[in-house]
Structures are given as structure tokens and as C-alpha cells.
Amino acid sequence: MPPGWTSRVSEQWRHLLPAAVVPEQGWKIHVSATHQSAVAALQAVHEYCAREAVAFKHLCSPAESQR
């Protein structure tokens, strides 16, 4: 996790928030992946969001995708 970011975990989700102020409104983008591509997809999203200081969330574990 980048310096200054905070992490909040709920029952199903892990929320990652940058030190910058997160706007009250904005766009939400959903990323889909298969079980085989999930790790690579999460790594790509994490790298982009960390670089651009964009808040994001992901499932806490692969088992959550089976709910």
C-alpha cells in the first residue's frame, strides 16, 4: 500500500483510500476478471490507482467471488 493511504476492511470488501481528499461524486469503473486472470487484473488496477491516487476496492478473498 502506498505511503499515506488507508485500508478499511468490511465483511466482503477491502477499501483502499489515498491520502488525498476523495470527491463526494465521480465515476465508478468496474473491472471484471476470471479466476485465472484475477491476480493480474488486481495488480494492474492497484498500480494504476496508486499512481493516480484513485480510491478503489476489491474482494477480500477469492472465495468471496463464489457468493
N, C-alpha and C positions, 0 to 999 in steps of 0.2 A: 504494500500500500504506500502511495506517495506520502512524503512528509506533510503534516498538517491536515491530512484527510481524516475523517472519522468513519467508523463502521458501526452499523446498527443491525442486529440480527433479530428477526421475528420468527415465528414458527416455521415459515416456509422460505423466507427471503433473506438475503444479505444485502443491505443498502450501503453503498459507498458514496460519501459526500465530500466534495472538495472544501478546502478552507475558504474559498471564495463564496460570496453570497449566492445562493441558488434562487433564481427568479420564481415568483409565485405561479406564473403561467409560462407555457412554452410548448415545444414539440416533444412527443414521445415516440421513440422508434423501437420497434420490436425486432429482435433477431431470432431467427429460427435455425435449429441445427438438429442433426440426427445424433444418436448416441455415439456414433463413430466420430463425428466432427465437433462435438460439443466442447471439448477441451480447447481445440484450436480456435473455435469461434469465440469462446470466452477470453482467451489470451489476446485475440485481435481487438475485441471490444475494450478490454481493460487497458491495453496500450493506447488506443485512440482516446478514450475518455480521460485517462490520466494525463496525457499530453495536453489535451484541450480543456482540462478542468471541468468536465461534464459529469454530473452525478449519474449513477446507474445502479441497477440492482440485478441480482441473479439468484437462481435457486440455491439453497444452502447445500444440497447434495443431489447427486444423480437420481437417487431414489424418489425425490420429490416430483420428478417428471413422470412418474408412473401413477400418480394420484388420479 
